[in-house]
């Protein structure tokens, strides 16, 4: 990064300052690879041993970032010993697990520039913001900026042309409110998508899902291993970890998945990066969540008042999509794509468009806003064992909207792509999808041979996991 600005220049002070890191993560820790290809190249250890011993797979205590995002706070006056800053950090950590603070501009720029596989939210003082924001605003890893000032009468005009600046704030509470929304949008946009014929991982992730759902472990032991792992990383709020350990059986898997804690974010990250350490710790939860959706699906299909039993219907999902993935999607038109996570959708088009797709197009210059319109044929779902369920009555946020949750790695065929007219952006698109079954001819042809080969060599889930081909370095 050129033209770095020292803190002494930016603040008018000649005294030297240093950065303060509020987490146990070092400022220049090694980033987690975005794919297993990167892992193989860097030797990061994300690749899984061929060993079929479960304990061997789980026994590598490597510190990792556990969410798709982190928060940077740059303020020349930051002092964690002061009560105000201490309380602010406590509030912020309920929203973002990993927070790194700086008082030095150069160190902050260096740290931010090194981040490759997470999105970054940034709080910056108005004094330093005027110097650093023009320098960093184009970085694709930088998602949102919150300018924090002590003088509500400052001139805000310099921020109005920078789309990543979400506002100028004099209180921490509205920053937390905005950060909560931006965090949810970030997680939504970072769900992994693979395209048949372009991404080699498309076929392998389907087999990976099948094997994961076969694994049946001691759930009590698995919960303990998961919370111990979270505590070891030091990123997740300790109160949230305690709550999960003590109350896991008191709530349903869908409740935990939709709750504002850490399960959704960490599972999303693990499946996006195929981070084996995270996935293997969460196998039990993936299985529990899948079975919960299956059971709800069965109950709801038997309801005499459920119109979704036999009649085709549409659900919607709004999100941001990188230019790279959008180009892949256009090249795959007519072909298959997979959402490589559990998939949240809405029955309300306006909610998906207005709250998610359009803001992504307006606020992120590095992505397009996508409104997915998904047509679901219930008879196909029944024949192919594709579970989905209405979760508005059982989720954490009850009765807020009619949310339909699909199990992991659901496959769709891309039917149509067209631009949505909008006076403020030309980066808003509608993509029409049709749900396809696991017995889709194209998919079956791709996976049948490999599935038979794996099944002929192993009979148990943990053994099969080590047999999924490493040719593409998926795991």
N, C-alpha and C positions, 0 to 999 in steps of 0.2 A: 504494500500500500504506500503510495507516494504522499509527500507533503504531510507527514505526521505532525501533530500539534502537541507540544509539551503542555503539561498541566500548568506550569508556571506562566506560559504565554497566554493560555486561555483564561486564567483567573487573575492575571496581573500580579501574581505573587512569585517571589523568587525562591520560596521554600520548596524543598522536594517533598513529594508525597509518594505513598506506596499503595498497592492494591490490598484490599481485604477480602479474603475468600470465606464466605459464610458456610460453605459445605466442606466435607472432607475430601472432595474431589480436587486434585491439583489443577492449577490454571491451564496447564498445557498437557492434559491427559490425552492418551491416544484415543481418537474417535472410533466409534463402533462402525465397522464396514456396512455399507448400504446393501451389500449383497454378499453371498458366499464366494463369488468370484473375487471380490476385493479382499475377502478374508484370506483366501488361499494365497493371494499375491503378497499380502502384508504379514502373513504368519501371525495373525492376531489371536488365533485360538478359537475362532468361532466355529470352525469345522469340527464335526463330530467324529470321534474315533469309531472305527469299525467294531470295536469291542461290543459284545452283546451283554455285558455286565452292567446292570442299571446303576449300581453304585459308582462304577468307574465313570459313567457318563455324567453323574451329578457332582463329582467331587473336585471341581476346578473352581476355587473361590476367586474369580476374576472380577474386579470392580467394574461395573458398567453403569452407564446412564440408563435409567429405567423408563423414561418417557420420551416422547417424540420432540420435546421442546425443553428449553431452559430459559431462565431469566437473568439478564445482566442489569445491574444497577450502577450507574456512573454518577458520582457526586463528589466533588473535591472536599466537601465537608463531612463525608460519611464517617461516622464513628459508632461502631457497634456497641460500645460501652454506654452510649447515651440511651436513655429509656425510650425516646421516640423511635429511633432507628431499630432498636431491639423489638419493640412491639410491631412495627411495620413489617419486619422480616417474618415474624410469627404469623401475621395475617396472610402475607404473600405465600408462605409455604403451604397453606391450606389449598392453594390453587396450583402452584408450580413447585415441584419437589426440589429441583436443583436451582439454586440462586448463587450467583457469583457477583461480588461487589468490587468496584474499582474506584480509586480516587485519582488515578493517573490515566490520561487519555491514550498515550502510546501503548501502554500495557493492555488497555481495553481493546484497542484496534487490533493488536496482535492476536489476542485471544479470540475475538470475534472472527477474524479472517481465517483462523485455523479450523473453525467448526464446519463440518461437511455434511453430517447426516442427521442433524437436528435443526429445528426451527428455533429462532431466538426472539424473545420479547425483551424490550429494553426500556428501562426507566432512566431518564437522564435529566440532570438539572438544566434549567433554562440557560444558565451561563455557559455551561460546556456544550449544551445541545446546539447552539448556534454555530459552533466551530466543528463539531464532530459529525453532525447529521449529514451535511452535504458531502462529507468524505465517505460515508458508509451506506447511504440510502440505497445504492444500487446493488448491494450484496444480496444474492438470492436467499441466503440463509436467514436474513433479518426479516422477520414477519411484521412486527408492530413496534411503534415507538410511543412512549408516554412521557411527555415533557412535564417535569415536576418543578414547581416554582413556589417561592414564599411570598411573591408579590403579585396579587391578582390584577394589577394594573399594567403589567408588562405588555409590550407590543407583540401581538400574536401573529401579525401578518406574515412573518417569515415562514410560518409553519403551514400556511394555507395551500401552498402548491406542492407539498410533499405528501403523497397519498398514504405513506406508511405511518405518518404521525396521526395518532388517533385523537389527540387533544392536548390542551394545556391544562394542568390540574394544580390546585392548591391544597387538596386534601387527598389522603391515601385511599379513602373508601371508594370514591368513584373510579380510581385506577383499578382497584380490585374487581369492581363490577364489570368494567370493560375487559379486563384481563380474563375473567371467567368466560365471557362470550367468545373472545378471540381464541382462547385455549380450546374450546369445544369445536370451533370452526377449523382450527389447525388439525386437531385429531381426525376430524371428519375428512379433511382433504388429503391426509396422509395414509389413508387406508390403501393397502397394496392391491393393485390391479394387474393382471397378466393377460396377455393376448395370444390366442392360439396362432401358430405360424410365425410369430415374431419372438415371443419370449419362450426360451427353452424350459423355463420354470413352470409353464402352464400345466404340462402333463405331470411333472414331478410333484407339484404341490397337491394335486388331486390324490395321488397315491400317499403322500405324506399325511393328508387329512384322514384317509381311510385307516392307516396304521395307528395314528394317534388315538382315534376313537375306539380301537380294539384294546388298548392298554387299560388294565384294571388293577389299580394299586390299593394299598391301605390308605383310605382317605384321611384318617387322623394323622398318620405319619406324614402324608403329603402336605397337609396344611401346616404342620410344624416345620417341615423343610422349607416351605415357601416363606413363612414369616421370618425364619432364621436368615434366609437369603436376603430378604428386604432389609433386615436390620444390619446385616453385614455391609451392604452397599452404602448405607448412611444417607440416602437421598430422600426416602419416604418419611413423612411425618410419623413419629413414633406412636402418637395417639391413634392414628388410623390403622397402623399395624396391629396394635393391641386390640382395637375394636374388631378387626377381621379375625384375629386368633380366637377371641373370646365369644364372638357372636356369629361365626360363620354359619352354624347350623340353625340359627334363629331366623335367618332370612333365606329367600330363594336365590338361586344363581342369577336369575334375571334381575332381581333387586340389586344384587352386588354389581352386576355388569352396568346397570344404569345409574348407580349411585355416584356422587361426586367425590369419589376417593381415588384409588390408584389402579383398580383392577382393569378398567377399560383402557386407560392409557398404556399400561405396561403390556397388556395382551396385544393391543394394537401394534406397539413397537416390536414386540417379539415376532409376530407373524409378518410384519412388513419387512424386517431385516432377516427373517429366518434365523433369529438369534437363538441358538439351541439352548443356551443356559437358561434363558427366560422361558422358552417353550416347555422344556422338560420339567421345570418347576411348576408350570401351570397346566400340565396335562390333565390332572384331576379336575380342574375347573372347566377346561374346554369340554371334557366329557360330561360333567354335570350340567353345563349350560346347554349343550346339544340335546341331552336327554330331557331337560326341562322344556325346551322348545318342542321336542317330539311329543311329550305328554300333553302339553297345552294344545298342540295342533290336533291331536286325536280327540281331545275333549270338545274343542270348538267345532270340529267337523261333524260331531254327533248332535250338535245343537240344532233344533228345528228352526230357530230364528236366524241362523247364520246364512246370509246370502252368498257368502264366499265359498260355499261347499261345492256348488256345481256351475255357477255363473262366472265367466271370466271377468276379471276386474283389473284396475290399474292402481299402482302405488308410485310414489314419487320420492326422489332423493336429490337434494341440491348440494353441490360442493364445488370446491376449486379443483382444477386439474392442471398439472404442469403442461407446458407446451409439448414436451417430449411425449408424454402419455397421450395427449390429444392427437398428435400426429400418428402415433401407433393405432389409436382407435379409428381414425379415418382410413388407414391402410387395411384395417381388419373388418371394415364394413361388410356385413353379410356373414362374417365368421363368428367365432366364440370368444367370449371374455369371461374372466372370473374375478369376483371380489374375494380376495384372500383373507377374509375375516368374517366375523358375524356381521350381518348387514342390517342396519337400521333404516327404515323407510317410513313414509307418511302417507295417509290417505288424502292429504290436503295439498293440492298443487300450489296454491298461493303461499303456504307456509314454506315449502321447500324452495320455491323461487325467490320469495322476498327475503327470507331470513338467512339463506345459505348461498344459493347460486349467484344471485345478483351482487351481494356484498363481495363475493370472491372476485367477480369480474371488475368491480369498481375499486377495490382496495389493494389488490395484489397485482402489480404490473408484470409479474413473472408467471401468471397462470390465466386460464380462462375459467369462466363460470359455467358450470354444467348443470342442467336440469335433466336428470334421468327420468324417463317415463317408462315404467316397467309393466308389461302386460303379463298377467298371471292366469294360467289355465289350471284350475284346481284338479281336474281329472288327471292331467299330466303329473302334477305334484304327488297325487295319491299313488299313481302307477310307478313312479320313480323314487318314492320315499324321500321327497324334498320337504323337510319340515319348515314351517313358518307359523307364526302365531301373533295374534293381537296381544300386546303386552301392557296396554294402558291401565289395566286393573291390577297388575302384579309388579310393575316397575317401581322404582324409587319415587318418581314424579307421577303420582297416580292421577288419571283423568285429565291431564293437561292437553294431550292430543292423541289421536288414534294412530299409534305407532305399530307397525308391523315389523317384527324381527325375524330374519331368516338365519338359518344355521350357517356355519362357516363354509367358505369356498363355493358359494352358489354360482352357477354358470348361466349366462345369458347369451343370446344371439343378437348381434347389432343389426337392427333393421334400417334405421334412418337417422340421419344427422342433418340438422338445419339450424341456421342462425335465428335467434330471437331478437326481434327489433327492439332496440332501446335507444332513447335519445342521448344517453350519457356514455354508452360503451358499445363497441362492436365486438366485444369478447364474451358474449353471452350466447350459449348454444343449448339446444334441446337434442337429446339423444334418446331415441326410442329403442327399447330392448324388449325381447321376449324370453321369458324364463324357459330354459331347456333342462331336460332331465339328465340324470347320471347315465341313462342308457342312450343318450344321443349318439347317432351312428358315428359321427366324426370323432367324438370323444372316446367311444368304446373301442374304435379301431386303434386309437393312439395308445390306450392304456392296457388293453387286454393282455397283450404279450408280456409286458413288463410285470403286470400283476401276477400272472401265472408263474413266471420265473421266480418272483419273490416267494410266493406261497409254496413252491416246490422245495425251497431251501430252508424255510423257517415256518414255525407254526404259532409263535407267540409274538405279541406286539413289539416288545423290546428287541427281540432278535431281528424282526423284519426291519426295524428302523435303521439298523446298520447296513441293510442290503439295498436301500434306495440308492440308485447309481450316483457316483460322485463325479461322473464325467463332466457335468455342467456345474459341479461344486455347489449344488443346492444346499447340502448340509455337510 
